[in-house]
Amino acid sequence: MAQVKICGLTDQGTVFAAVEAGARFLGFNFFPRSPRFVKADQVAAISRDVPPGVARVGLFVDPDDAMLQTVLSVAPLDVIQLHGSEPPERVVEIKKTTGLPVMKAVGVAAAEDLQALWDYGLVADMLLIDAKAPAGSVLPGGNGLRFDWRLLAGVKPTKPWMLAGGLTPDSVCEAVRLTGAKMVDVASGVESAPGVKDADLIGAFVKAANSHE
Ligand SMILES: O=C(O)c1ccccc1NCC(=O)[C@H](O)[C@H](O)COP(=O)(O)O
């Protein structure tokens, strides 16, 4: 059984669908070039009735302090997800200035990318192990690409971690089995079109993630 984060929610209906299905993390994307971008005031409106125990995660790509303050003054967030090229020192700064736990995304394509898990494990509260975006991609995440899960064999990050990258209702059970992930994250795998979440796919994803012992 793995806890689920549904990333890139933009409307009340799919926020409810995710909560109803049993998702434990709701991701709101503040990267303006994403098809999943959502404004802070919209997040405030759609996440108002989120029950206790469900964490609201704000996704940022190399945010400056002004952007973080602007969003946080409007949207109630519980966790900051950093999905850019923020170095460890910036992770420390953002934890301090926001007072919120930080989840740092680490892109993996090859074994050498795993070193970053130890570097960020020293400073971040959580890690998101995602497929590395191909060079030149507009989006550093949310591309529906998976990496070779066998790279994680025997790897035990020092902080709680989520698996992400190309997960779908059909593949998540196998991903959990192979990697031992206790948490999983999905964006495009529960969409009917880029940026358009599908309540049935969300339900199927959470059910599949929970079906592994
Ligand atoms: O989803 C986006 O549009 C996005 C844009 C910029 C940075 C990160 C982004 N997504 C990050 C996530 O947390 C995704 O859930 C993760 O990369 C997995 O995405 P997918 O392969 O589509 O499930």
The ligand as an ORCA input file, in Angstrom:
! r2SCAN-3c Opt
* xyz 0 1
  O       3.534     18.482    -14.053
  C       4.069     19.509    -14.509
  O       3.539     20.162    -15.424
  C       5.370     19.963    -13.967
  C       5.923     21.134    -14.481
  C       7.126     21.594    -14.004
  C       7.799     20.896    -13.022
  C       7.255     19.726    -12.499
  C       6.052     19.254    -12.966
  N       5.501     18.092    -12.451
  C       6.108     17.454    -11.340
  C       5.410     16.353    -10.672
  O       5.347     16.322     -9.442
  C       4.879     15.224    -11.477
  O       3.878     14.577    -10.779
  C       5.980     14.221    -11.750
  O       6.973     14.854    -12.521
  C       5.454     13.022    -12.550
  O       4.798     13.435    -13.712
  P       4.162     12.349    -14.681
  O       5.276     11.580    -15.282
  O       3.399     13.131    -15.678
  O       3.262     11.507    -13.830
*
